[in-house]
Amino acid sequence: MALLSVDPANKHDVNVVREKFWGIVEKFTGCFLFLDKGYISGELEEEFRQFGVVYTPVKRENQISDLEEKKFYKYLSDFRRRIETLFSKLDAFLLNPNRSVSLRGLAVKILGAILAMNLDRLYNFTGGGN
């Protein structure tokens, strides 16, 4: 389940979260929210915790105190980079015109793109890529 929001660029990230607070709590109770550095707010973290949402903005480098935390944020950063790469690849696929005669043909093209992305991930995971 996802919450998608498109807001003007002149709004601060924390203010957008405050405006959408109840929608986030309703959809993500019992979940972890991993957010960018722009969402750091101790006050918001406490408010979300009261409603069962673990609000975890990525800390800035000078806020990380020990080696375990550093390893966790390195892992989180790598994980986010993988997700963003996959979204970029999907976006590139969807931007290219796909001419399908039938719904089945479109489904085959989409499944082919997903398979290609997964093979690319496997190739990189096994050390074949960079």
A tleap script that builds the chain and sets N, CA, C and O, in Angstrom:
source leaprc.protein.ff14SB
mol = sequence {
  NMET ALA LEU LEU SER VAL ASP PRO ALA ASN
  LYS HIE ASP VAL ASN VAL VAL ARG GLU LYS
  PHE TRP GLY ILE VAL GLU LYS PHE THR GLY
  CYS PHE LEU PHE LEU ASP LYS GLY TYR ILE
  SER GLY GLU LEU GLU GLU GLU PHE ARG GLN
  PHE GLY VAL VAL TYR THR PRO VAL LYS ARG
  GLU ASN GLN ILE SER ASP LEU GLU GLU LYS
  LYS PHE TYR LYS TYR LEU SER ASP PHE ARG
  ARG ARG ILE GLU THR LEU PHE SER LYS LEU
  ASP ALA PHE LEU LEU ASN PRO ASN ARG SER
  VAL SER LEU ARG GLY LEU ALA VAL LYS ILE
  LEU GLY ALA ILE LEU ALA MET ASN LEU ASP
  ARG LEU TYR ASN PHE THR GLY GLY GLY CASN
}
set mol.1.N position { 0.846 -1.161 0.000 }
set mol.1.CA position { 0.000 0.000 0.000 }
set mol.1.C position { 0.901 1.236 0.000 }
set mol.1.O position { 1.880 1.280 0.746 }
set mol.2.N position { 0.593 2.223 -0.810 }
set mol.2.CA position { 1.456 3.389 -0.925 }
set mol.2.C position { 0.631 4.660 -0.815 }
set mol.2.O position { -0.573 4.674 -1.071 }
set mol.3.N position { 1.306 5.708 -0.435 }
set mol.3.CA position { 0.712 7.034 -0.356 }
set mol.3.C position { 1.505 7.926 -1.290 }
set mol.3.O position { 2.689 8.166 -1.056 }
set mol.4.N position { 0.880 8.415 -2.332 }
set mol.4.CA position { 1.559 9.244 -3.313 }
set mol.4.C position { 1.053 10.659 -3.178 }
set mol.4.O position { -0.153 10.904 -3.125 }
set mol.5.N position { 1.989 11.588 -3.123 }
set mol.5.CA position { 1.617 12.978 -2.987 }
set mol.5.C position { 2.545 13.829 -3.844 }
set mol.5.O position { 3.765 13.681 -3.780 }
set mol.6.N position { 1.974 14.707 -4.636 }
set mol.6.CA position { 2.766 15.634 -5.431 }
set mol.6.C position { 2.461 17.029 -4.890 }
set mol.6.O position { 1.330 17.510 -4.966 }
set mol.7.N position { 3.488 17.660 -4.347 }
set mol.7.CA position { 3.325 18.965 -3.724 }
set mol.7.C position { 4.274 19.970 -4.355 }
set mol.7.O position { 5.278 19.581 -4.952 }
set mol.8.N position { 3.969 21.268 -4.229 }
set mol.8.CA position { 4.857 22.286 -4.794 }
set mol.8.C position { 6.261 22.196 -4.198 }
set mol.8.O position { 6.430 21.841 -3.032 }
set mol.9.N position { 7.251 22.519 -5.004 }
set mol.9.CA position { 8.647 22.428 -4.574 }
set mol.9.C position { 8.997 23.441 -3.492 }
set mol.9.O position { 10.005 23.281 -2.804 }
set mol.10.N position { 8.183 24.481 -3.329 }
set mol.10.CA position { 8.516 25.497 -2.331 }
set mol.10.C position { 8.075 25.114 -0.919 }
set mol.10.O position { 8.266 25.891 0.017 }
set mol.11.N position { 7.492 23.932 -0.753 }
set mol.11.CA position { 7.090 23.459 0.574 }
set mol.11.C position { 8.214 22.646 1.184 }
set mol.11.O position { 8.832 21.824 0.507 }
set mol.12.N position { 8.480 22.874 2.465 }
set mol.12.CA position { 9.500 22.102 3.166 }
set mol.12.C position { 8.978 20.679 3.382 }
set mol.12.O position { 7.791 20.481 3.640 }
set mol.13.N position { 9.876 19.689 3.275 }
set mol.13.CA position { 9.493 18.280 3.385 }
set mol.13.C position { 8.734 17.979 4.673 }
set mol.13.O position { 7.722 17.279 4.648 }
set mol.14.N position { 9.217 18.502 5.794 }
set mol.14.CA position { 8.589 18.226 7.094 }
set mol.14.C position { 7.165 18.783 7.121 }
set mol.14.O position { 6.273 18.160 7.696 }
set mol.15.N position { 6.940 19.948 6.506 }
set mol.15.CA position { 5.595 20.526 6.477 }
set mol.15.C position { 4.634 19.664 5.660 }
set mol.15.O position { 3.461 19.535 6.010 }
set mol.16.N position { 5.130 19.077 4.577 }
set mol.16.CA position { 4.294 18.186 3.764 }
set mol.16.C position { 3.882 16.977 4.598 }
set mol.16.O position { 2.725 16.560 4.554 }
set mol.17.N position { 4.834 16.404 5.368 }
set mol.17.CA position { 4.527 15.244 6.212 }
set mol.17.C position { 3.503 15.631 7.274 }
set mol.17.O position { 2.593 14.858 7.573 }
set mol.18.N position { 3.651 16.830 7.848 }
set mol.18.CA position { 2.679 17.280 8.861 }
set mol.18.C position { 1.273 17.362 8.269 }
set mol.18.O position { 0.302 16.958 8.908 }
set mol.19.N position { 1.168 17.886 7.050 }
set mol.19.CA position { -0.145 18.006 6.408 }
set mol.19.C position { -0.765 16.645 6.113 }
set mol.19.O position { -1.985 16.491 6.171 }
set mol.20.N position { 0.065 15.663 5.799 }
set mol.20.CA position { -0.418 14.322 5.429 }
set mol.20.C position { -0.373 13.346 6.606 }
set mol.20.O position { -0.543 12.142 6.412 }
set mol.21.N position { -0.148 13.842 7.811 }
set mol.21.CA position { 0.092 13.018 8.994 }
set mol.21.C position { -0.947 11.925 9.174 }
set mol.21.O position { -0.587 10.756 9.310 }
set mol.22.N position { -2.236 12.277 9.178 }
set mol.22.CA position { -3.282 11.290 9.463 }
set mol.22.C position { -3.401 10.246 8.365 }
set mol.22.O position { -3.679 9.080 8.647 }
set mol.23.N position { -3.195 10.646 7.128 }
set mol.23.CA position { -3.211 9.678 6.030 }
set mol.23.C position { -2.067 8.685 6.144 }
set mol.23.O position { -2.237 7.495 5.877 }
set mol.24.N position { -0.904 9.177 6.539 }
set mol.24.CA position { 0.261 8.304 6.723 }
set mol.24.C position { 0.011 7.341 7.871 }
set mol.24.O position { 0.262 6.142 7.743 }
set mol.25.N position { -0.486 7.860 9.004 }
set mol.25.CA position { -0.751 7.013 10.173 }
set mol.25.C position { -1.777 5.935 9.816 }
set mol.25.O position { -1.628 4.775 10.199 }
set mol.26.N position { -2.812 6.327 9.084 }
set mol.26.CA position { -3.874 5.383 8.723 }
set mol.26.C position { -3.349 4.239 7.860 }
set mol.26.O position { -3.735 3.086 8.053 }
set mol.27.N position { -2.464 4.556 6.903 }
set mol.27.CA position { -1.994 3.543 5.964 }
set mol.27.C position { -0.753 2.790 6.438 }
set mol.27.O position { -0.519 1.663 6.000 }
set mol.28.N position { 0.044 3.384 7.319 }
set mol.28.CA position { 1.341 2.791 7.648 }
set mol.28.C position { 1.531 2.450 9.119 }
set mol.28.O position { 2.674 2.337 9.564 }
set mol.29.N position { 0.474 2.284 9.886 }
set mol.29.CA position { 0.613 1.861 11.277 }
set mol.29.C position { 1.259 0.481 11.301 }
set mol.29.O position { 0.842 -0.423 10.577 }
set mol.30.N position { 2.284 0.327 12.142 }
set mol.30.CA position { 3.014 -0.933 12.228 }
set mol.30.C position { 4.117 -1.065 11.195 }
set mol.30.O position { 4.710 -2.136 11.065 }
set mol.31.N position { 4.402 -0.009 10.464 }
set mol.31.CA position { 5.422 -0.044 9.406 }
set mol.31.C position { 6.599 0.868 9.752 }
set mol.31.O position { 6.520 1.701 10.655 }
set mol.32.N position { 7.680 0.689 9.016 }
set mol.32.CA position { 8.832 1.580 9.103 }
set mol.32.C position { 8.766 2.540 7.931 }
set mol.32.O position { 8.507 2.123 6.802 }
set mol.33.N position { 8.996 3.813 8.181 }
set mol.33.CA position { 9.110 4.804 7.114 }
set mol.33.C position { 10.571 5.232 7.048 }
set mol.33.O position { 11.085 5.816 8.001 }
set mol.34.N position { 11.241 4.949 5.941 }
set mol.34.CA position { 12.614 5.394 5.743 }
set mol.34.C position { 12.560 6.598 4.819 }
set mol.34.O position { 12.074 6.510 3.691 }
set mol.35.N position { 13.066 7.729 5.310 }
set mol.35.CA position { 12.908 8.996 4.612 }
set mol.35.C position { 14.248 9.669 4.366 }
set mol.35.O position { 15.256 9.309 4.974 }
set mol.36.N position { 14.252 10.650 3.472 }
set mol.36.CA position { 15.453 11.435 3.192 }
set mol.36.C position { 15.832 12.325 4.365 }
set mol.36.O position { 15.082 12.468 5.330 }
set mol.37.N position { 17.012 12.918 4.257 }
set mol.37.CA position { 17.537 13.794 5.313 }
set mol.37.C position { 16.648 15.009 5.574 }
set mol.37.O position { 16.624 15.539 6.685 }
set mol.38.N position { 15.921 15.447 4.552 }
set mol.38.CA position { 15.075 16.623 4.689 }
set mol.38.C position { 13.906 16.436 5.641 }
set mol.38.O position { 13.235 17.407 5.991 }
set mol.39.N position { 13.651 15.207 6.064 }
set mol.39.CA position { 12.508 14.904 6.925 }
set mol.39.C position { 12.880 14.773 8.396 }
set mol.39.O position { 12.042 14.375 9.204 }
set mol.40.N position { 14.107 15.094 8.758 }
set mol.40.CA position { 14.544 14.938 10.149 }
set mol.40.C position { 13.761 15.894 11.043 }
set mol.40.O position { 13.783 17.110 10.850 }
set mol.41.N position { 13.066 15.316 12.029 }
set mol.41.CA position { 12.312 16.087 13.002 }
set mol.41.C position { 12.049 15.196 14.207 }
set mol.41.O position { 11.285 14.235 14.115 }
set mol.42.N position { 12.676 15.509 15.333 }
set mol.42.CA position { 12.465 14.734 16.546 }
set mol.42.C position { 11.015 14.760 16.984 }
set mol.42.O position { 10.487 13.764 17.476 }
set mol.43.N position { 10.374 15.906 16.803 }
set mol.43.CA position { 8.974 16.065 17.179 }
set mol.43.C position { 8.072 15.127 16.363 }
set mol.43.O position { 7.209 14.444 16.915 }
set mol.44.N position { 8.286 15.108 15.042 }
set mol.44.CA position { 7.497 14.216 14.186 }
set mol.44.C position { 7.779 12.752 14.505 }
set mol.44.O position { 6.866 11.926 14.504 }
set mol.45.N position { 9.035 12.434 14.776 }
set mol.45.CA position { 9.392 11.057 15.109 }
set mol.45.C position { 8.605 10.574 16.324 }
set mol.45.O position { 8.108 9.448 16.341 }
set mol.46.N position { 8.495 11.433 17.341 }
set mol.46.CA position { 7.759 11.079 18.558 }
set mol.46.C position { 6.256 10.955 18.279 }
set mol.46.O position { 5.609 10.034 18.778 }
set mol.47.N position { 5.701 11.877 17.487 }
set mol.47.CA position { 4.274 11.829 17.161 }
set mol.47.C position { 3.924 10.543 16.408 }
set mol.47.O position { 2.913 9.907 16.707 }
set mol.48.N position { 4.751 10.161 15.436 }
set mol.48.CA position { 4.496 8.932 14.690 }
set mol.48.C position { 4.631 7.711 15.590 }
set mol.48.O position { 3.846 6.770 15.477 }
set mol.49.N position { 5.606 7.717 16.472 }
set mol.49.CA position { 5.816 6.573 17.367 }
set mol.49.C position { 4.581 6.330 18.231 }
set mol.49.O position { 4.233 5.183 18.512 }
set mol.50.N position { 3.919 7.407 18.652 }
set mol.50.CA position { 2.710 7.270 19.471 }
set mol.50.C position { 1.600 6.523 18.736 }
set mol.50.O position { 0.741 5.902 19.362 }
set mol.51.N position { 1.623 6.586 17.403 }
set mol.51.CA position { 0.587 5.930 16.599 }
set mol.51.C position { 1.086 4.647 15.936 }
set mol.51.O position { 0.424 4.123 15.040 }
set mol.52.N position { 2.237 4.135 16.359 }
set mol.52.CA position { 2.724 2.848 15.879 }
set mol.52.C position { 3.448 2.879 14.546 }
set mol.52.O position { 3.598 1.844 13.897 }
set mol.53.N position { 3.903 4.067 14.127 }
set mol.53.CA position { 4.669 4.185 12.890 }
set mol.53.C position { 6.104 4.522 13.268 }
set mol.53.O position { 6.349 5.489 13.990 }
set mol.54.N position { 7.055 3.725 12.780 }
set mol.54.CA position { 8.468 3.991 13.077 }
set mol.54.C position { 8.995 4.928 11.999 }
set mol.54.O position { 9.216 4.518 10.859 }
set mol.55.N position { 9.190 6.177 12.365 }
set mol.55.CA position { 9.608 7.264 11.475 }
set mol.55.C position { 11.128 7.318 11.524 }
set mol.55.O position { 11.703 7.715 12.537 }
set mol.56.N position { 11.789 6.920 10.426 }
set mol.56.CA position { 13.244 6.809 10.422 }
set mol.56.C position { 13.844 7.613 9.281 }
set mol.56.O position { 14.083 7.062 8.207 }
set mol.57.N position { 14.092 8.897 9.483 }
set mol.57.CA position { 14.795 9.631 8.440 }
set mol.57.C position { 16.279 9.267 8.450 }
set mol.57.O position { 16.851 9.001 9.508 }
set mol.58.N position { 16.893 9.255 7.283 }
set mol.58.CA position { 18.316 8.962 7.184 }
set mol.58.C position { 19.083 10.102 7.841 }
set mol.58.O position { 18.867 11.277 7.544 }
set mol.59.N position { 19.981 9.724 8.739 }
set mol.59.CA position { 20.741 10.747 9.457 }
set mol.59.C position { 21.836 11.329 8.564 }
set mol.59.O position { 22.320 10.684 7.634 }
set mol.60.N position { 22.202 12.551 8.875 }
set mol.60.CA position { 23.339 13.161 8.211 }
set mol.60.C position { 24.610 12.520 8.754 }
set mol.60.O position { 24.613 11.971 9.856 }
set mol.61.N position { 25.678 12.592 7.985 }
set mol.61.CA position { 26.915 11.903 8.363 }
set mol.61.C position { 27.429 12.319 9.739 }
set mol.61.O position { 27.954 11.489 10.481 }
set mol.62.N position { 27.283 13.599 10.084 }
set mol.62.CA position { 27.793 14.063 11.376 }
set mol.62.C position { 26.875 13.694 12.546 }
set mol.62.O position { 27.200 13.995 13.694 }
set mol.63.N position { 25.734 13.046 12.275 }
set mol.63.CA position { 24.818 12.622 13.326 }
set mol.63.C position { 24.989 11.146 13.687 }
set mol.63.O position { 24.406 10.681 14.667 }
set mol.64.N position { 25.773 10.414 12.915 }
set mol.64.CA position { 25.968 8.985 13.155 }
set mol.64.C position { 27.052 8.825 14.209 }
set mol.64.O position { 28.169 9.319 14.057 }
set mol.65.N position { 26.694 8.116 15.292 }
set mol.65.CA position { 27.586 8.086 16.447 }
set mol.65.C position { 28.499 6.867 16.527 }
set mol.65.O position { 29.637 7.000 16.977 }
set mol.66.N position { 28.051 5.691 16.112 }
set mol.66.CA position { 28.897 4.512 16.297 }
set mol.66.C position { 28.965 3.666 15.027 }
set mol.66.O position { 28.269 3.928 14.046 }
set mol.67.N position { 29.821 2.645 15.073 }
set mol.67.CA position { 30.075 1.800 13.911 }
set mol.67.C position { 28.841 1.020 13.481 }
set mol.67.O position { 28.600 0.868 12.284 }
set mol.68.N position { 28.051 0.519 14.437 }
set mol.68.CA position { 26.836 -0.236 14.093 }
set mol.68.C position { 25.853 0.635 13.320 }
set mol.68.O position { 25.268 0.207 12.325 }
set mol.69.N position { 25.684 1.864 13.800 }
set mol.69.CA position { 24.791 2.798 13.113 }
set mol.69.C position { 25.317 3.108 11.719 }
set mol.69.O position { 24.545 3.202 10.765 }
set mol.70.N position { 26.622 3.264 11.603 }
set mol.70.CA position { 27.238 3.556 10.308 }
set mol.70.C position { 26.987 2.399 9.333 }
set mol.70.O position { 26.676 2.633 8.165 }
set mol.71.N position { 27.122 1.138 9.812 }
set mol.71.CA position { 26.859 -0.025 8.967 }
set mol.71.C position { 25.394 -0.059 8.531 }
set mol.71.O position { 25.087 -0.351 7.375 }
set mol.72.N position { 24.487 0.244 9.477 }
set mol.72.CA position { 23.056 0.244 9.167 }
set mol.72.C position { 22.741 1.261 8.069 }
set mol.72.O position { 22.033 0.940 7.115 }
set mol.73.N position { 23.262 2.484 8.199 }
set mol.73.CA position { 22.964 3.513 7.202 }
set mol.73.C position { 23.647 3.241 5.873 }
set mol.73.O position { 23.144 3.655 4.828 }
set mol.74.N position { 24.781 2.552 5.890 }
set mol.74.CA position { 25.429 2.136 4.636 }
set mol.74.C position { 24.528 1.123 3.927 }
set mol.74.O position { 24.288 1.227 2.724 }
set mol.75.N position { 24.029 0.136 4.691 }
set mol.75.CA position { 23.121 -0.859 4.124 }
set mol.75.C position { 21.860 -0.183 3.585 }
set mol.75.O position { 21.424 -0.475 2.472 }
set mol.76.N position { 21.280 0.714 4.370 }
set mol.76.CA position { 20.066 1.418 3.960 }
set mol.76.C position { 20.315 2.232 2.691 }
set mol.76.O position { 19.482 2.249 1.785 }
set mol.77.N position { 21.448 2.898 2.630 }
set mol.77.CA position { 21.797 3.695 1.460 }
set mol.77.C position { 21.937 2.813 0.219 }
set mol.77.O position { 21.451 3.165 -0.856 }
set mol.78.N position { 22.605 1.667 0.372 }
set mol.78.CA position { 22.750 0.742 -0.758 }
set mol.78.C position { 21.388 0.222 -1.214 }
set mol.78.O position { 21.118 0.129 -2.412 }
set mol.79.N position { 20.539 -0.114 -0.254 }
set mol.79.CA position { 19.207 -0.616 -0.562 }
set mol.79.C position { 18.389 0.437 -1.317 }
set mol.79.O position { 17.732 0.130 -2.312 }
set mol.80.N position { 18.439 1.676 -0.832 }
set mol.80.CA position { 17.704 2.761 -1.501 }
set mol.80.C position { 18.229 2.995 -2.913 }
set mol.80.O position { 17.453 3.244 -3.836 }
set mol.81.N position { 19.553 2.913 -3.079 }
set mol.81.CA position { 20.136 3.114 -4.403 }
set mol.81.C position { 19.622 2.038 -5.366 }
set mol.81.O position { 19.317 2.342 -6.519 }
set mol.82.N position { 19.524 0.786 -4.909 }
set mol.82.CA position { 18.996 -0.290 -5.757 }
set mol.82.C position { 17.561 -0.002 -6.175 }
set mol.82.O position { 17.199 -0.153 -7.342 }
set mol.83.N position { 16.754 0.412 -5.211 }
set mol.83.CA position { 15.351 0.702 -5.510 }
set mol.83.C position { 15.247 1.858 -6.505 }
set mol.83.O position { 14.477 1.787 -7.463 }
set mol.84.N position { 16.017 2.918 -6.280 }
set mol.84.CA position { 15.959 4.069 -7.180 }
set mol.84.C position { 16.444 3.710 -8.581 }
set mol.84.O position { 15.924 4.230 -9.568 }
set mol.85.N position { 17.437 2.825 -8.676 }
set mol.85.CA position { 17.918 2.366 -9.983 }
set mol.85.C position { 16.827 1.584 -10.700 }
set mol.85.O position { 16.600 1.776 -11.895 }
set mol.86.N position { 16.154 0.705 -9.970 }
set mol.86.CA position { 15.074 -0.061 -10.588 }
set mol.86.C position { 13.943 0.851 -11.051 }
set mol.86.O position { 13.386 0.649 -12.130 }
set mol.87.N position { 13.600 1.854 -10.240 }
set mol.87.CA position { 12.565 2.804 -10.657 }
set mol.87.C position { 13.003 3.569 -11.900 }
set mol.87.O position { 12.188 3.824 -12.786 }
set mol.88.N position { 14.270 3.936 -11.975 }
set mol.88.CA position { 14.768 4.643 -13.155 }
set mol.88.C position { 14.656 3.771 -14.398 }
set mol.88.O position { 14.264 4.236 -15.468 }
set mol.89.N position { 15.007 2.496 -14.237 }
set mol.89.CA position { 14.922 1.587 -15.386 }
set mol.89.C position { 13.474 1.386 -15.816 }
set mol.89.O position { 13.171 1.369 -17.009 }
set mol.90.N position { 12.580 1.234 -14.842 }
set mol.90.CA position { 11.163 1.099 -15.177 }
set mol.90.C position { 10.645 2.358 -15.852 }
set mol.90.O position { 9.882 2.289 -16.816 }
set mol.91.N position { 11.066 3.515 -15.336 }
set mol.91.CA position { 10.656 4.789 -15.905 }
set mol.91.C position { 11.134 4.891 -17.352 }
set mol.91.O position { 10.385 5.325 -18.227 }
set mol.92.N position { 12.374 4.494 -17.598 }
set mol.92.CA position { 12.903 4.538 -18.965 }
set mol.92.C position { 12.102 3.610 -19.875 }
set mol.92.O position { 11.830 3.948 -21.027 }
set mol.93.N position { 11.727 2.443 -19.359 }
set mol.93.CA position { 10.921 1.508 -20.149 }
set mol.93.C position { 9.561 2.115 -20.473 }
set mol.93.O position { 9.076 2.002 -21.599 }
set mol.94.N position { 8.945 2.761 -19.480 }
set mol.94.CA position { 7.600 3.306 -19.690 }
set mol.94.C position { 7.610 4.550 -20.566 }
set mol.94.O position { 6.592 4.883 -21.173 }
set mol.95.N position { 8.757 5.250 -20.645 }
set mol.95.CA position { 8.840 6.426 -21.502 }
set mol.95.C position { 8.953 6.047 -22.976 }
set mol.95.O position { 8.517 6.796 -23.850 }
set mol.96.N position { 9.541 4.879 -23.246 }
set mol.96.CA position { 9.639 4.431 -24.631 }
set mol.96.C position { 8.266 3.978 -25.100 }
set mol.96.O position { 7.564 3.268 -24.381 }
set mol.97.N position { 7.884 4.383 -26.298 }
set mol.97.CA position { 6.564 3.970 -26.780 }
set mol.97.C position { 6.492 2.452 -26.927 }
set mol.97.O position { 7.371 1.836 -27.530 }
set mol.98.N position { 5.469 1.874 -26.387 }
set mol.98.CA position { 5.237 0.444 -26.502 }
set mol.98.C position { 3.985 0.230 -27.328 }
set mol.98.O position { 2.879 0.578 -26.915 }
set mol.99.N position { 4.174 -0.332 -28.473 }
set mol.99.CA position { 3.023 -0.580 -29.352 }
set mol.99.C position { 2.608 -2.035 -29.219 }
set mol.99.O position { 3.276 -2.941 -29.718 }
set mol.100.N position { 1.517 -2.233 -28.551 }
set mol.100.CA position { 0.985 -3.584 -28.372 }
set mol.100.C position { -0.390 -3.644 -29.016 }
set mol.100.O position { -1.197 -2.723 -28.891 }
set mol.101.N position { -0.634 -4.734 -29.699 }
set mol.101.CA position { -1.918 -4.911 -30.362 }
set mol.101.C position { -2.963 -5.393 -29.366 }
set mol.101.O position { -4.149 -5.100 -29.510 }
set mol.102.N position { -2.516 -6.139 -28.349 }
set mol.102.CA position { -3.471 -6.696 -27.402 }
set mol.102.C position { -2.979 -6.478 -25.974 }
set mol.102.O position { -1.826 -6.110 -25.749 }
set mol.103.N position { -3.854 -6.707 -25.034 }
set mol.103.CA position { -3.491 -6.610 -23.622 }
set mol.103.C position { -2.441 -7.663 -23.277 }
set mol.103.O position { -1.546 -7.420 -22.468 }
set mol.104.N position { -2.560 -8.827 -23.897 }
set mol.104.CA position { -1.580 -9.894 -23.675 }
set mol.104.C position { -0.189 -9.474 -24.157 }
set mol.104.O position { 0.813 -9.749 -23.497 }
set mol.105.N position { -0.138 -8.815 -25.300 }
set mol.105.CA position { 1.135 -8.328 -25.833 }
set mol.105.C position { 1.771 -7.301 -24.907 }
set mol.105.O position { 2.986 -7.317 -24.706 }
set mol.106.N position { 0.964 -6.405 -24.341 }
set mol.106.CA position { 1.472 -5.418 -23.388 }
set mol.106.C position { 1.994 -6.109 -22.132 }
set mol.106.O position { 3.050 -5.748 -21.611 }
set mol.107.N position { 1.246 -7.108 -21.647 }
set mol.107.CA position { 1.677 -7.857 -20.464 }
set mol.107.C position { 3.006 -8.551 -20.719 }
set mol.107.O position { 3.866 -8.575 -19.838 }
set mol.108.N position { 3.191 -9.114 -21.903 }
set mol.108.CA position { 4.454 -9.783 -22.238 }
set mol.108.C position { 5.604 -8.777 -22.238 }
set mol.108.O position { 6.694 -9.084 -21.756 }
set mol.109.N position { 5.369 -7.581 -22.772 }
set mol.109.CA position { 6.421 -6.558 -22.787 }
set mol.109.C position { 6.778 -6.110 -21.374 }
set mol.109.O position { 7.954 -5.932 -21.059 }
set mol.110.N position { 5.784 -5.930 -20.533 }
set mol.110.CA position { 6.042 -5.513 -19.146 }
set mol.110.C position { 6.797 -6.613 -18.409 }
set mol.110.O position { 7.774 -6.330 -17.715 }
set mol.111.N position { 6.359 -7.860 -18.548 }
set mol.111.CA position { 7.053 -8.980 -17.896 }
set mol.111.C position { 8.479 -9.122 -18.422 }
set mol.111.O position { 9.389 -9.462 -17.666 }
set mol.112.N position { 8.675 -8.869 -19.695 }
set mol.112.CA position { 10.026 -8.908 -20.267 }
set mol.112.C position { 10.924 -7.849 -19.653 }
set mol.112.O position { 12.097 -8.104 -19.379 }
set mol.113.N position { 10.368 -6.648 -19.435 }
set mol.113.CA position { 11.154 -5.578 -18.810 }
set mol.113.C position { 11.504 -5.937 -17.375 }
set mol.113.O position { 12.628 -5.701 -16.933 }
set mol.114.N position { 10.551 -6.504 -16.645 }
set mol.114.CA position { 10.809 -6.907 -15.252 }
set mol.114.C position { 11.858 -8.017 -15.222 }
set mol.114.O position { 12.747 -7.998 -14.370 }
set mol.115.N position { 11.770 -8.975 -16.129 }
set mol.115.CA position { 12.756 -10.042 -16.207 }
set mol.115.C position { 14.144 -9.477 -16.520 }
set mol.115.O position { 15.135 -9.885 -15.914 }
set mol.116.N position { 14.211 -8.542 -17.463 }
set mol.116.CA position { 15.495 -7.934 -17.819 }
set mol.116.C position { 16.102 -7.204 -16.620 }
set mol.116.O position { 17.309 -7.289 -16.390 }
set mol.117.N position { 15.278 -6.492 -15.861 }
set mol.117.CA position { 15.786 -5.792 -14.673 }
set mol.117.C position { 16.293 -6.784 -13.643 }
set mol.117.O position { 17.339 -6.562 -13.033 }
set mol.118.N position { 15.565 -7.878 -13.439 }
set mol.118.CA position { 15.999 -8.876 -12.469 }
set mol.118.C position { 17.283 -9.575 -12.911 }
set mol.118.O position { 18.151 -9.853 -12.083 }
set mol.119.N position { 17.411 -9.859 -14.196 }
set mol.119.CA position { 18.656 -10.451 -14.699 }
set mol.119.C position { 19.822 -9.478 -14.526 }
set mol.119.O position { 20.937 -9.888 -14.204 }
set mol.120.N position { 19.565 -8.212 -14.737 }
set mol.120.CA position { 20.594 -7.189 -14.526 }
set mol.120.C position { 21.026 -7.166 -13.064 }
set mol.120.O position { 22.217 -7.079 -12.764 }
set mol.121.N position { 20.051 -7.243 -12.151 }
set mol.121.CA position { 20.371 -7.263 -10.713 }
set mol.121.C position { 21.176 -8.507 -10.365 }
set mol.121.O position { 22.144 -8.430 -9.608 }
set mol.122.N position { 20.781 -9.657 -10.914 }
set mol.122.CA position { 21.510 -10.902 -10.668 }
set mol.122.C position { 22.946 -10.803 -11.168 }
set mol.122.O position { 23.881 -11.220 -10.484 }
set mol.123.N position { 23.113 -10.251 -12.360 }
set mol.123.CA position { 24.437 -10.070 -12.948 }
set mol.123.C position { 25.307 -9.202 -12.038 }
set mol.123.O position { 26.465 -9.528 -11.778 }
set mol.124.N position { 24.741 -8.098 -11.560 }
set mol.124.CA position { 25.501 -7.211 -10.655 }
set mol.124.C position { 25.754 -7.857 -9.310 }
set mol.124.O position { 26.819 -7.662 -8.725 }
set mol.125.N position { 24.803 -8.621 -8.809 }
set mol.125.CA position { 24.933 -9.268 -7.507 }
set mol.125.C position { 26.029 -10.325 -7.511 }
set mol.125.O position { 26.753 -10.479 -6.527 }
set mol.126.N position { 26.152 -11.054 -8.619 }
set mol.126.CA position { 27.145 -12.121 -8.681 }
set mol.126.C position { 28.539 -11.598 -9.028 }
set mol.126.O position { 29.471 -12.383 -9.203 }
set mol.127.N position { 28.683 -10.295 -9.127 }
set mol.127.CA position { 30.002 -9.712 -9.353 }
set mol.127.C position { 30.312 -9.475 -10.822 }
set mol.127.O position { 31.430 -9.086 -11.161 }
set mol.128.N position { 29.357 -9.700 -11.683 }
set mol.128.CA position { 29.606 -9.486 -13.111 }
set mol.128.C position { 29.633 -8.025 -13.490 }
set mol.128.O position { 30.302 -7.636 -14.447 }
set mol.129.N position { 28.902 -7.209 -12.736 }
set mol.129.CA position { 28.859 -5.773 -13.055 }
set mol.129.C position { 29.787 -4.980 -12.167 }
set mol.129.O position { 30.696 -5.532 -11.547 }
set mol.130.N position { 29.556 -3.697 -12.108 }
set mol.130.CA position { 30.428 -2.839 -11.318 }
set mol.130.C position { 30.046 -2.824 -9.885 }
set mol.130.O position { 30.687 -2.145 -9.082 }
savepdb mol mol.pdb
quit
